[in-house]
Amino acid sequence: MTTALSVSHSGPSEIPYGMDLLNRQGLNKGTAFTEEERTKFGLHALLPPHVETLDEQVVRAYEAFQEKDSDLERHIYLRALQDTNEVLFYKLLLDHIEEMTPLVYTPTVALACEQFSHIYRRPRGLFISYPLRDSIPELLRSRPNKDVDVIVVTDGERILGIGDQGAGGLGIPIGKLSLYTLIGGIRPERTLPIVLDVGTNNTERLNDPEYLGWRHERITGQAYFDFVDQFVQAVKQEFPGTCLQWEDFATPHALPILQRYRDELLTFNDDIQSTAAVALGAVLGAVNVTGKSLKDQKIVMLGAGSAGIGVADGLRAAMKGEGLTEDEARSRFWVIDKDGLLHSGRKDLTSEQTVYARPESEVAGWPHTSNGHISLADVIGKINATILIGLSTVGGAFSESIVREMARKVERPIIFPLSNPTSKSEAKADDLIHWTEGRALVASGSPFAPVNYGGRRIPIAQCNNVYIFPAIGLGIIASGARRVTEPMMLAAARVLGGNSPALKDPAASLLPSLTDLRRVAAEIAFAVGVEAQNDGVAPALSEDELRRRVLKTQWTPAYAPLE
């Protein structure tokens, strides 16, 4: 096989010839190969004679996309394009970002994970399975590209709101990293999706004859944590400067893993930290619309898992940044899980949940359900809540009576049903607007169409982590950060909140449009880089140099000449 040296140090070291070149998704240009390149790399007979521009290819690809009959078929089409021509894939997504982001990620990716074994076509990412736990370094070395800037890893146990998907959970890291590139501009060949296949307790998957994962019940206990540690130690050896993002780990594992490794390597948990940052950003925008301050809010949180507690922690830290003491900040929260309000009389709380436990004496006279719990409805009835956030995955939990009671006591209720996919959302946006006579400030976890009410068209912000994690990655790479700190996450949230369109127009969305997100990501990345320097986890750079690095790092899909 004839080869030629690559023009770029950041791409593959060699350019293959003929069909081998057309089969390399990072180098393939399809019908856009120039006459000179077709001659040099033996492509003339393999391609139709007309040389297209990238824009012409996008038109044709979009026509094919529109012919698909369902969101899952559109997802499959986009994934196939990603596996054959990455530049065209990202240019298509960028040109149709609002239409296609929900198809490569939430909510369609949930169905894609459920159907992973049935729609599997070509390899992407790495499967690190428990039976091969003693060979993890060798498994990591089988990656297609040596240099990696970002890894997203899951164990597939808590996929969005649909639970344990086993090896099918790999669809989440693939989707997340697509957004790292689309929004943050991280070069696609420098990303790596990984699933830790420790089995599955999903009987539907285990009984599916087409299931592609390890057919075994989930490994638990110390054996599980030992396996994760083997993985982390191999990552530290193979990828000493690479950002490792944890994704969709179950609550009993998510926070312990983050706490154990956050000071050992460049790592963060998207569900805990990014969810908190994007929720804080949207809350800051909403609070500014009301003309109040964050420290004066009374926050009710439905959901006390890793994501819910992470959001509460982020809001609490921001309140302390506004001058509240620790005790004052804690007193602004009422957190509810499946067993009711967290209070000091409960003996089933984790240490993280205990932070938000109300004094038992305070709630002793409150209404209780038949099983002795203090419900969401009871809490809303007893306090003048200004903010209601859902991360419970209980569809419809924000009932009409609860929302109307909240809205009766506050002029502009801030209501965020953040669970996804859409079927797990605590309320529909249309209902929230109508139940509050158009006064609610709403952001959701899943996409909802704008709501028409009172002659207004009210946009609904999707409070999706895509607003945060790609920008965090961009800031980390551009600044050379060695760790991810909480102040870096808070800086990201503040910049996001400062870019809320609702600050200029109270009828506008609480979060920027997806079409504006690459610009906002660059702003967030700069703030993250500055904070990394302030925290002593990144080398000192001038502001001008940091901005230059951010812009230089943010890749845009375009064909480069092959020489």
N, C-alpha and C positions, 0 to 999 in steps of 0.2 A: 504494500500500500504506500502510495506517495503521500508525503506530509509536507507542510510548510509552517514556519514559525508564525505565532500569533502576533498581532500588532500591539496587544494590550497585556500588561503584566497582571491585570486583575482577572483576565479570562483564562480559558484553557491554554496550556502551554503549546499545543500543537493543533493545527487545523487539518481535519481529515479530508478525504478525497471522495468524490462521487456520492453514492448512496450513504456512505458513512457520515458525510457532512450533512446530508438532508435528514439524517436520523438524530442529529444533535440539536435538541430543542434550543439550546443557548446560542447556537451559531446559525441555525437554519434561517434562511430568508425566503424560502419558497420561490415564488414567481418574481420576487424583488432582487434576486441575484443579478448583478450587472453583466453585460456581455463579456467584459474582461474577466470577471470572477467565474463565469460559466466556462470560459476557455481554460482558465488556470486550474480549475478544480474538477474538470470533466463532467459538467452538468448540462451541456447543450441538449443531449438526447433525452435527458431525464426530466426536462421541464418544457412546457409549451413555450413557443418562441417569444411571445410578448413579455417585455419587462415592465412590471407594475411598480408603482410607488407604494409605500406603506399605507398611505391614505386610501388608495384604490383597493388594497387588500382588506382594509377595515370595512369598506362598503360591502364587499362580497361576503366577508365573514359575518357581518351583521345581518345580511339577507338570510344566510344559512341559520343563524341563531333564531331569527323570527319564525322560521318554518317549524320549530320544535313545538310540540303540543302541550308540554307540561313543564313546570319549574324543574323537576328532576331531570327531564330530558335536556333542558337548557343547561343545567349544571354539568351533566355528562358531556355535553358538547364543549363547554368552556374548559373543562378539565382536559379533554382530548386536545384542544388547541394549545393549552398550556404545555402539554407533553410533546408537542411537535414544533411549536414556534413561539417561544416566550415573548419576544419583542412584539409580535402581532397580538398575542393574548393580552399583554398589558396595555398596548395602545387601544385596543378595542374596549377594555374595561375603563380606561381613562376617558375615552370619548363618550362613554355611556355609563358613567360611574353611579348615578342614582338608580338606574335600572338594573345594573348588574351586581352591585355590591351585595344585595340581599340574596343573590343566586350563588355567589361563590362563598358566602358566609351566611350568617343568620338571616332568615330562618331556614333556608333550604338546606344548609349543611347538616341540620339535624336529621332530615330524611336521608340525606346522602350517607350519613354514618350508620343509620339503621340498615340501609341497603348496600353497605360497603362491599360485602362479599359478592353481591349480585351484579354490581356495576364496575367491579375491578377490571381495569384494562392493562395498564402499564405500571411498572415500578416507579414509585416516588417516595423518598424518605427511607427510614430504616426501621425494621422490626427488631427490637431487642427483647427476646423471649426468655422467660425464666429458665427453661431447661438448658439454655446456653449461657447461664449467668457467669460461668468461669471463663468465658471467651469474649467478654464485652469489649476490651481494647481492640481485638481483632475485628469484631463486628463494626466498630466505629471506623476502622481504617478502610472498610469497604465502601465508604461514602463516595459519591461520584466526583466531588470537587474537594481538593485538599483544604483550601482556605475558607473558613466559615466565620461570619460575623454574628449570626443569631441562630440559636437552636430553640425550637418550641417543642416541648415534650409533654405527653399525657400518658396516663395509664388507663384511660378509657372508662373510668368508673363512674364519673358524674358528668356525662356529656350534656351540656346545656340543661334543659329541663327534662330530658328523656332517660337519664340514668345510665346504667352500665351497658356499654356497647363493645367491650373487649377490644380486640384488635381493630375493629371498625372505627374506634376513636381516632385513628390516624387522620381521618378526614378533617378534624379540628386543627391540628398543627399545619396541615397543608393549606387550609383556608386562612388561618391566621397569618402565615408567612406570605401568602398572596397579598394580604393587606399591608404587611410590612413593606413590600415592594411598591404596591400601588400608591399608598399614602406617604409612607416614610421615605421611599426611594432607595431602600436597601437593595443592592444588586441581587437579582434572583439566584445567581449561581453561588452566592455567599450565604444562603440560608439552608437550614437542614431540619425537616420535620422528623420527629421520632415518636414511636409508641413503645412504651414498656408493657409488653404483653405478659401479664401475670395471671392470665386466665380470666374467666368471666362467670358471674353468678346469674347471668341472664339465660334462663332456660330456653327461651326462644332461639337465642343464638346457638346454644349448645346442641339443640335438637335440629338445627338447620343443616341439612347435608352439604350445603354450599359454604358454610362458615369457614373462613380462611385462617382464623386465629388458633391459638393453642387451646385444645378442647379439654379444659380442666377448670375446676372451681378456683376462685381467686385465692392466691396465696395471701395469708394474713399474718398479723402479729409480728414478732421479731424477724421472721424469715422475710417478710415484705420489706421492712426497713433495712435489713442487711442487703437485700437486692438493690434497693435504691442507692444505698451507700456505695456498693460496687460500681454502679453506673456513674455516680458523682465523681468518684476517685478516677475513673477512666476518662471522664470529661475533663477533669483538671489536668490530666496528663496529656491528652490529645488536643485539647482546645483551651490552653491556659488564659487567653484573652477574650474568649467568646462569651457573649451574653446568653445565659440559659434561662428561658422563660418556662415556668411551670403552668400547666393549663388543665383545667377540669379534673382536678384531684378531689376525692371525697373529703368532707369536712374533717374526719378523724386523722387524715393524712396531710391535708394541705398546709395548715399552719405549722404543725411540728416540723415538716420538711423545710419550710421557709425559715423558721427560727433556727434550725440546725445549721443551714448552709449559707444564710445571707451574708455572714461575715467571712466566709471562706472563699467565695468566688463571686463573679459578676452575675447576679441572679435576682429574679423577682417573680412573684406569683401574680399572674394577670387577674385571676378571679378576685383575689383579695385586694391588691394594690391598684391595679388599673381601674377596676370597677369603682373603688372608692374615689379615685381621682376624677373620673368622668362624672360620677354622681355629684361630687363636690363642685366641679366646674359648672354643672347645670344648676345646682342649688344656688351657687353664688349669683349666677345670672338672674334666677327667679327672685331671689331675695332683693337684689338691686331694683328689680321692676316694682316690687312692693314698697320700696322706699324705706325699708327697715334694715336692720343689721343682722348678721348671722347669729351673733351672741344672744339675741333676744328671741330666737325661735324655740318652739317646743316641738320636738321631733318624735314621731311614732314610727317604729321600724317593725314591719311584719317579716320575720325571717331572721333567725339567729345562727345561721350557719357561717361558714368562713367568709362568704361574700357579704352577708348582712353585717356581721361584726366588723369586717374590713371597712365598709362604708361608714359605719358609726365611728370607728376609730379615726378615719380621715376627717369627718365633720368635727369630732371632738378636738382634734389637733388644731384645726383651723379656728375653732372657737377660742382655744387657749391663745392662739396667735393674735386674737382680737382683744386679749386682756383678761379673760376669765381664768380663775383658778381651776385646778383639776376637779375639785369637788363641785364648783359651780358649773363647769362644762358637763360633768356626768349628770347633774340634776336636770339637764335639758332633754334627757332621753327616756323613752318608754319602749322597751324592746319586747317583742312577743314571738314565741315559737309555737310549735304544735301543741304544747302543753300549757299555753297561756303566757301571761305577763311574767317576765323574769323578776323575781323578788327574793329577798334574803331568806325567806322561809323554805325555798326550794332547795333540795339536796342533790339535784341532778345536773347542776350547772357546771360547765367547764370554767377554768380560771379566766378565760377571755370573756365569757358571758357574765361572770360574777361582777365584772366592772360596771355593768349596766343594771344590776339587780336593784330594784326599788326597795326601800326599807319595808319589811313586812308590816310594821305598825302603821305605815302610811296607807296601806291598801286593805287593811283588815276589814273595814266596813264597806268595801266596794262590792258591787254585785259579782256573783260567781255563777258559772254554768253548773249544770247538774253534776258534773264530775269534779267540781271544785276549782276549775280554772277561771282565770280572769281573761276574758276574750278581747279581741280587737274592738268589738262593739262596746264592751264595757269601758275600755280605756277611752275611746273617743267620746263616750257619753260623760265621762268624769272630768276631762281636761279640755282646755281650749287649744287643741293641736293646730299648729300652723303648717307643718310638713308631715306628709304621710308617704312612706317609702315601702315598696314591696319587693322582697327578694325571697319569696316563700315557695315559688313554683306551684302555688295553689290558684288555679284559674278561677276568676270571679270572686276572689276573697274580699275585694273592695265592693261591697254590695251597695245598692242605691240608698238604703237607710243609713248606712255608715257614712257615705259620702255627703248626703244631705245634712246629717247632723254636724259633721265637721264644717261644712260650708255655712251653716246657720250661725256659727260663732266666729268666723273669720272672713274678712272681705275677699282676700285673694288666696284661697287655699292652694298650697303647692303639693301636687299629688304625682308621685312617680311609681307606676307599676313596672318594675324593672325586670321581672322574670321573663324568660323566653324558653322555647319558641312561643309563638303567638297564643297557642292553646293553653299555655301555662300563665299567661299574663293575668295579674290580679284584677284588671278591669280593661274594658275597651275605651279608647280615647273618646269616641263619639259619646258614649254614656257619661263619662266624666264631665265633658263640656256641657251637656244638656242637664245633668243633675245639679250642676252648680250655676245654671243660668249664664254660662259663658265666662264665669269668673275664675275658674281654676287655671293654674299654670301647670301644664302637663308635659312630662317627658316620659318616654316608655322604653322598655328593653327591646321590644320587637317593633318593626316598622308599622305605622298606621298612616292612613291617608289623611290629608287635611280635613278638618271638620267645618262644615258650613253651619253657622249659627248667628242669628240676629243680623243678617246681611253681611257678616264677616266670614272670611275664609281663614280659619285658624290652623296654622301648621303645627304638627306634633313632632317635637324633637325626638329622635331615637337616641337614647342615652346608651350608646354602644361604645365598648372599649376601643373601637377603631379610632376614636378621637384622641386616645392616649398612647397605647402601646407602640404604634409605629413611630410616633414622635419621640418616645422614650428611647427606642432603638437608635433613631437618627442622632439624638443628642449624645448617647453613649459613645457611638462610633466616632462622631465628629470631635468630641472632646477628649477621647481616650480615657474615659472613666474606668476605674477598676472595681467599683462597687455601685450598687443602686441604693440610695438612702431615702428615708422618708421625706426629708426636705426637698429632694429632687422631685418626688411625686407631688408634693404640695405646690411646688413652683409650676409644674405642668398644669395642675388644676386651676391655679389662679390665672394663668394665661388663657386657658380655655374659657373660663368665666368672663374674662375681659374681652373676649371675642364674641360674646353673645349678641346676636342681632337684636334681641329684645331690649338691649340697653339703648338703642337708637329708636326703636319702634316697639312699644309694649305689645303690639299685636303680632310681632314676628316670633320666629322660633327661638327657643332658649339656647340652641346650639347652632353653630355654623352649618351651612349647607355642605353636602359632600363635595360639591364642585369647588368649594373654597378650602378644602381640607388640606391639600398639599401646602398651601401658603401658611395656614395656621400651624401645621406640623413643623414647619421650619421655625416659626416663632417659638413654639413650645420647646423644640430641640435646643434652641439658643438658651432659653431660660434654664433648661435642665443642665446644660453644659456649664453655665455660670454657677449654678448651685453646686454642681459636682466639684468645681474648684473651691468654692467657699467651704465645702465639707472636707476638703483635703483629699479627695479621692480621684482627682484628675490633675494633670500638669497645668501650670499657670500659662494662660494665653491671653493676649489682648482681646478686647471685644471685637475689634475688626477681624483679627485672625480667626476667632471662633466663628463669626458669621460667615467668613469665607469658607471655612471647613464644612460648615453645615450645608451651604449651597453646593459645594463641590461634591459632597457625599451623596446628595439627593439625586439619584439616577433617574433619567427620563427615558422611556422606551423609544429608541431610534436605532436604525441599522448603522453599524460601524463598518468601514471598509475592511475587507479581509486581505491581508498581504502576506 
